[in-house]
Amino acid sequence: MSHVAQIKIPATYIRGGTSKGVFFSLQDLPKRAQVAGAARDAMLLRVIGSPDPYGKQTDGMGGATSSTSKTVIVAKSTVADHDVDYLFGQVAIDRAFVDWSGNCGNLSAAVGAFAISSGLVDAQCIPENGIATVRIWQKNISKTIIAHVPISNGEVQETGDFQLDGVTFAAAKIQVEFLDPAGGDGAMFPTGNIVDDLVVPGVGTLSATMINAGIPTIFVNAAELGYSGTELQDDINTDEKALAMFEAIRSHGAVQMGLIGHIDEAAARQHTPKVAIVATSADYLSSSGKSIAAADIDLSVRALSMGKLHHAMMGTAAVAIGTAAAIPGTLVNLAAGGGERDEVNFGHPSGTLLVGAKASLVAGQWTADKAVMSRSARVLMEGWVRIPGDSF
């Protein structure tokens, strides 16, 4: 019996922020995977090693967590005044499913660097030493991201002394700007309210801020669910009842936000919306054992991604946090002490993160101008990934 041989696809494995993903140049993909559809999804699933009923992704590049089961496709931009197009695919671990419904803010930090190193950015725009500004068109949500990438001797600088909580080693700092981060038609609050009553059968009626900035996110008060806001991953991820409760909140919130028509559709939209709990600042020990003092943060936030509590904070959710904090009266703003602010420093399971954001009240409606944060990125491996030729 003959078997189809493996094929090689040029790829780069990169850490961006607190996530890792397999990056591809669109032009390097097999022809049938250069367009959206079943072939592309099947190829990415095989690369990452999904679906895996064992939940380990042993036979692929995935790391068996939502933060490490990610793919990125980059190409020269087809949009005016942009350098590259960036498409993000969140790969499910135990199901044959790639979610294209949102962005990855952490991997956004690596897109500019990858684009420069791959020759996708005009060489005239790259200084010999200094900062290269890369304008990125985020195709999943049709938004602009600006990455400020450090350059040394004409090449991307990856090493440095910037320490990001949730990442073990220091690296070079990349500043990332998310312009007009409210999604869709610009309705930052899809319900029209900054705080809503969210009715979740079996859970109760919860106060919720449902915002679409960076990524659709549902914020609820930690105390309403019996939490302190200082929880670490094992406090929630080992509790099946808690995970089911958060999924119920996410599903009903998605309906109320108009993202889906019925809660049954939530299973096919795992990446969005996110669910996060907020609380006033408190002392706690991070997952690394680092002591976080209440006086050093404005509030505590814990967020779930792909059904599990995230080990740090998703970049897109950080945009939502920063934007919501800038708007008086949201649950995030109130947990941070209320009032007007243009930045917020919040605690998460791995430490702290400072996010700047600007929001404006225009004709009675809030709009998000931009959000800014510092991340880092580093190439871990480059070359080719191999998958069986008949797998897509």
KOLDRENZA-690594 format. One record per residue (C-alpha): residue number from 1; residue in one letter; x, z, y. Coordinates in steps of 0.5 Angstrom, whole numbers. Each point is the difference from the previous one (the first is absolute). Layout:
BEGIN
SITE   nr  rest      x      z      y
SITE  NUM     a      X      Z      Y
...
END
This chain:
BEGIN
SITE   nr  rest      x      z      y
SITE    1     m      0      0      0
SITE    2     s      3     -2      7
SITE    3     h     -1      4      6
SITE    4     v      1     -2      7
SITE    5     a      6      2      3
SITE    6     q      1      5      7
SITE    7     i      0     -3      6
SITE    8     k      5      3      6
SITE    9     i     -4      1      7
SITE   10     p      5      1      6
SITE   11     a     -2      7      3
SITE   12     t      3      6      3
SITE   13     y     -2      8     -1
SITE   14     i     -1      4      6
SITE   15     r     -1      7      2
SITE   16     g     -4      0      7
SITE   17     g     -2      6      3
SITE   18     t     -2      5     -6
SITE   19     s     -2     -6     -4
SITE   20     k      3     -5     -5
SITE   21     g     -2     -8     -1
SITE   22     v      2     -6     -3
SITE   23     f      1     -5      6
SITE   24     f     -1     -8     -1
SITE   25     s      1     -6      5
SITE   26     l     -6     -4     -1
SITE   27     q      4     -6     -1
SITE   28     d      4      3     -6
SITE   29     l     -6      1     -4
SITE   30     p     -3     -4     -6
SITE   31     k     -4     -6      3
SITE   32     r     -6      3     -3
SITE   33     a      1      7      3
SITE   34     q      1     -3      7
SITE   35     v     -7      0      1
SITE   36     a     -5      6      0
SITE   37     g     -4      0     -7
SITE   38     a      0      3     -7
SITE   39     a      7     -3     -1
SITE   40     r      3      3      5
SITE   41     d     -3      7     -2
SITE   42     a      2     -1     -7
SITE   43     m      7     -1      2
SITE   44     l      1      6      4
SITE   45     l     -4      4     -5
SITE   46     r      6     -2     -5
SITE   47     v      5      1      5
SITE   48     i     -2      7      1
SITE   49     g     -2      2     -7
SITE   50     s     -8      1      1
SITE   51     p     -4      1     -3
SITE   52     d      3      6     -4
SITE   53     p     -5      4     -4
SITE   54     y      6      5     -1
SITE   55     g      1      0      8
SITE   56     k      7      0      0
SITE   57     q      1     -8      2
SITE   58     t      6      1     -5
SITE   59     d      0     -8     -1
SITE   60     g      1     -2      7
SITE   61     m      2      2      7
SITE   62     g     -5      5      2
SITE   63     g      1      7      1
SITE   64     a     -6      3     -3
SITE   65     t     -3      2      7
SITE   66     s     -4     -3      5
SITE   67     s      7      0      5
SITE   68     t      4     -4     -5
SITE   69     s     -5     -5     -3
SITE   70     k      0     -4      6
SITE   71     t      2     -8      1
SITE   72     v      1     -4      7
SITE   73     i      0     -7      1
SITE   74     v      3     -2      6
SITE   75     a      1     -7      3
SITE   76     k      1     -4      7
SITE   77     s     -6      2      4
SITE   78     t     -5     -5      2
SITE   79     v     -3      4      5
SITE   80     a      3     -2      8
SITE   81     d      5      5      2
SITE   82     h      1      4     -6
SITE   83     d      6     -1     -5
SITE   84     v     -2      1     -7
SITE   85     d     -7      1     -3
SITE   86     y      0      7     -5
SITE   87     l     -5      0     -6
SITE   88     f     -1      7     -3
SITE   89     g     -2      1     -7
SITE   90     q     -2      7     -3
SITE   91     v      1     -1     -8
SITE   92     a     -5      5     -4
SITE   93     i      4      4     -5
SITE   94     d     -5      0     -6
SITE   95     r     -4     -6      2
SITE   96     a      1     -8      1
SITE   97     f     -2      1      7
SITE   98     v      4     -2      6
SITE   99     d     -3      3      7
SITE  100     w      1     -5      6
SITE  101     s     -5      4      4
SITE  102     g      5      4      5
SITE  103     n      7      0      2
SITE  104     c      6      5     -2
SITE  105     g      3      3      6
SITE  106     n      6      3     -3
SITE  107     l      2     -7     -3
SITE  108     s     -1     -3      7
SITE  109     a      7      3      2
SITE  110     a      3     -4     -5
SITE  111     v     -3     -7      1
SITE  112     g      4     -1      7
SITE  113     a      7      1     -4
SITE  114     f     -2     -4     -6
SITE  115     a     -2     -6      5
SITE  116     i      6      1      3
SITE  117     s      4      0     -6
SITE  118     s     -4     -6     -3
SITE  119     g      1     -4      5
SITE  120     l     -7      0      3
SITE  121     v      2      2      7
SITE  122     d      3     -5      5
SITE  123     a      7      2      0
SITE  124     q      0     -1      8
SITE  125     c     -4      6      0
SITE  126     i      5      5     -4
SITE  127     p      5      3      4
SITE  128     e      7      1     -3
SITE  129     n     -1      7      2
SITE  130     g     -6      4      2
SITE  131     i     -7      0     -1
SITE  132     a     -4     -6     -3
SITE  133     t     -7     -1      2
SITE  134     v     -5     -3     -6
SITE  135     r     -7     -2      2
SITE  136     i     -4      1     -7
SITE  137     w     -7     -3     -1
SITE  138     q     -3      5     -5
SITE  139     k     -4     -5     -4
SITE  140     n     -5      5     -4
SITE  141     i     -3      3      6
SITE  142     s      2     -6      5
SITE  143     k      4      5      5
SITE  144     t      7      0      3
SITE  145     i      6      5     -1
SITE  146     i      6      0      3
SITE  147     a      6      2     -3
SITE  148     h      7      2      3
SITE  149     v      5     -1     -5
SITE  150     p      7      3      2
SITE  151     i      6     -6     -1
SITE  152     s      7      1     -1
SITE  153     n      5     -5      0
SITE  154     g     -5     -5     -1
SITE  155     e     -4      3     -6
SITE  156     v     -5      5     -1
SITE  157     q      2      7      0
SITE  158     e     -3      4     -5
SITE  159     t      5      6      0
SITE  160     g     -1      6      5
SITE  161     d     -1      7      2
SITE  162     f     -8      0      1
SITE  163     q     -3      4     -5
SITE  164     l     -8     -1     -2
SITE  165     d     -3      6     -4
SITE  166     g     -2     -3     -7
SITE  167     v      6     -4      0
SITE  168     t      6      3     -3
SITE  169     f      6     -3      3
SITE  170     a      1     -2      8
SITE  171     a      0     -7      2
SITE  172     a     -1     -4      6
SITE  173     k     -6      1      5
SITE  174     i     -5     -6      1
SITE  175     q     -5      1      5
SITE  176     v     -7     -3     -2
SITE  177     e     -5     -2      5
SITE  178     f     -7     -1     -3
SITE  179     l     -4     -4      6
SITE  180     d     -8      0      1
SITE  181     p      0      4     -7
SITE  182     a     -8      0     -1
SITE  183     g     -2     -4     -5
SITE  184     g     -5     -6     -1
SITE  185     d     -4     -1      6
SITE  186     g      3      5      4
SITE  187     a     -5      6     -1
SITE  188     m      5      6     -1
SITE  189     f     -6      4     -2
SITE  190     p     -4     -4     -4
SITE  191     t     -6      5      0
SITE  192     g      0      0      8
SITE  193     n      2      8     -1
SITE  194     i      6      4      1
SITE  195     v     -3      5     -5
SITE  196     d     -5     -2     -5
SITE  197     d     -4      4     -6
SITE  198     l      2     -3     -6
SITE  199     v     -5      2     -6
SITE  200     v      4      0     -7
SITE  201     p     -5      2     -6
SITE  202     g      3      5     -3
SITE  203     v      5      2      5
SITE  204     g     -5      1      6
SITE  205     t      0     -2      7
SITE  206     l      7      0      4
SITE  207     s      2     -1      7
SITE  208     a      4     -7      0
SITE  209     t      4     -4      4
SITE  210     m      0     -7     -2
SITE  211     i      5     -4      3
SITE  212     n      3     -7     -1
SITE  213     a      7      0      3
SITE  214     g      6     -2     -4
SITE  215     i     -5      0     -6
SITE  216     p     -7      3     -1
SITE  217     t      1      7     -1
SITE  218     i     -5      6     -1
SITE  219     f      2      7      3
SITE  220     v     -4      6     -2
SITE  221     n      2      7      1
SITE  222     a      4      3     -5
SITE  223     a     -4      7      1
SITE  224     e     -6     -3     -2
SITE  225     l      2     -2     -7
SITE  226     g      4      6     -1
SITE  227     y      7     -2      2
SITE  228     s      5      3      5
SITE  229     g      3     -7      1
SITE  230     t      7      3     -2
SITE  231     e     -1     -3     -7
SITE  232     l      5     -4     -4
SITE  233     q     -1     -5     -5
SITE  234     d     -1      4     -7
SITE  235     d     -5      4      4
SITE  236     i     -5     -6      0
SITE  237     n      3     -5     -5
SITE  238     t     -1      5     -6
SITE  239     d     -7      1      2
SITE  240     e     -5     -5     -3
SITE  241     k     -6      3      3
SITE  242     a      4      0      7
SITE  243     l      2     -7     -1
SITE  244     a     -7     -2     -2
SITE  245     m     -3      3      6
SITE  246     f      5     -4      5
SITE  247     e     -2     -6     -3
SITE  248     a     -7      1      1
SITE  249     i      1      2      7
SITE  250     r      4     -7      1
SITE  251     s     -5     -4     -3
SITE  252     h     -6      3      4
SITE  253     g      4      0      6
SITE  254     a      2     -8     -1
SITE  255     v     -7     -1     -1
SITE  256     q     -2      3      7
SITE  257     m      6     -3      3
SITE  258     g     -3     -7     -2
SITE  259     l      6     -2     -4
SITE  260     i     -4      0     -7
SITE  261     g     -8     -1     -1
SITE  262     h      0      5     -6
SITE  263     i      4      5     -2
SITE  264     d      1     -4     -7
SITE  265     e      4     -4      4
SITE  266     a      5      5      2
SITE  267     a      4     -1     -7
SITE  268     a      2     -7      2
SITE  269     r      3      2      7
SITE  270     q      4      6     -2
SITE  271     h      5     -1      6
SITE  272     t     -5      1      5
SITE  273     p     -2      4      3
SITE  274     k      4      6      0
SITE  275     v     -2      8      0
SITE  276     a      4      5      3
SITE  277     i     -1      7      1
SITE  278     v      2      4      7
SITE  279     a      1      7      2
SITE  280     t      3      4      6
SITE  281     s      8      1     -1
SITE  282     a      2      5     -5
SITE  283     d      7      2     -3
SITE  284     y      1     -3     -7
SITE  285     l      6     -2     -4
SITE  286     s      0     -8     -1
SITE  287     s      1     -3     -7
SITE  288     s      8      0      1
SITE  289     g      0      8      1
SITE  290     k      1     -2      8
SITE  291     s     -4      6      4
SITE  292     i     -5     -3      5
SITE  293     a     -2      4      6
SITE  294     a     -7      0      3
SITE  295     a      4      0      7
SITE  296     d      3     -6     -2
SITE  297     i     -6     -4     -1
SITE  298     d     -6     -2      3
SITE  299     l     -5      0     -6
SITE  300     s      1     -1     -8
SITE  301     v     -3     -6     -3
SITE  302     r      0     -2     -8
SITE  303     a     -2     -7     -2
SITE  304     l     -2     -4     -6
SITE  305     s      2     -7     -2
SITE  306     m     -3     -3     -6
SITE  307     g     -3      6     -3
SITE  308     k      6      5      1
SITE  309     l      2      4      5
SITE  310     h      6     -3      3
SITE  311     h      7      3      0
SITE  312     a      1     -1      7
SITE  313     m     -4     -4      5
SITE  314     m     -2     -8      0
SITE  315     g      3     -3      6
SITE  316     t     -7     -3      1
SITE  317     a     -4      7      0
SITE  318     a      5      2      5
SITE  319     v     -2     -5      4
SITE  320     a     -7      2     -1
SITE  321     i      2      8      1
SITE  322     g      4     -2      7
SITE  323     t     -6     -4      3
SITE  324     a     -5      5     -2
SITE  325     a      4      6      3
SITE  326     a      0     -4      6
SITE  327     i     -8      0      1
SITE  328     p     -3      6      2
SITE  329     g     -5      3     -5
SITE  330     t      2     -3     -6
SITE  331     l      2      5     -6
SITE  332     v      7     -2      0
SITE  333     n      0      1      8
SITE  334     l     -3      7     -1
SITE  335     a      4      2     -6
SITE  336     a      6     -1      5
SITE  337     g     -3      4      6
SITE  338     g     -4     -5      3
SITE  339     g      1     -3      7
SITE  340     e      4     -7      2
SITE  341     r      6     -1     -4
SITE  342     d      4     -7     -1
SITE  343     e      4      3     -6
SITE  344     v     -1      5     -6
SITE  345     n      5      3     -4
SITE  346     f     -4      2     -7
SITE  347     g      2      3     -6
SITE  348     h      0     -3     -7
SITE  349     p      2      2     -7
SITE  350     s      7     -3      1
SITE  351     g      1      3      7
SITE  352     t     -2     -3      7
SITE  353     l     -1     -6      4
SITE  354     l     -1     -2      7
SITE  355     v     -4     -6      2
SITE  356     g     -1     -2      7
SITE  357     a     -7     -4      1
SITE  358     k     -4     -2      6
SITE  359     a     -8     -1      0
SITE  360     s     -4     -2      6
SITE  361     l     -7      1      2
SITE  362     v     -3     -7      2
SITE  363     a     -7     -1      1
SITE  364     g     -2      6     -3
SITE  365     q      4     -2     -7
SITE  366     w      6      3     -2
SITE  367     t      6     -6     -1
SITE  368     a      7      1     -3
SITE  369     d      5     -3      4
SITE  370     k      6      2     -5
SITE  371     a      3      5     -4
SITE  372     v      8      1     -1
SITE  373     m      4      4     -5
SITE  374     s      7      0     -3
SITE  375     r      2     -2     -7
SITE  376     s      6     -3     -4
SITE  377     a      1     -5     -5
SITE  378     r      5     -2     -6
SITE  379     v      1     -5     -5
SITE  380     l      1      3     -7
SITE  381     m      1     -6     -4
SITE  382     e     -1     -8      1
SITE  383     g      1     -6     -4
SITE  384     w     -6     -2     -5
SITE  385     v     -6      3     -4
SITE  386     r     -1     -2     -6
SITE  387     i     -7     -1     -4
SITE  388     p     -3     -4     -6
SITE  389     g     -1     -7      3
SITE  390     d     -7      0     -3
SITE  391     s     -2      7      3
SITE  392     f     -4     -4      6
END
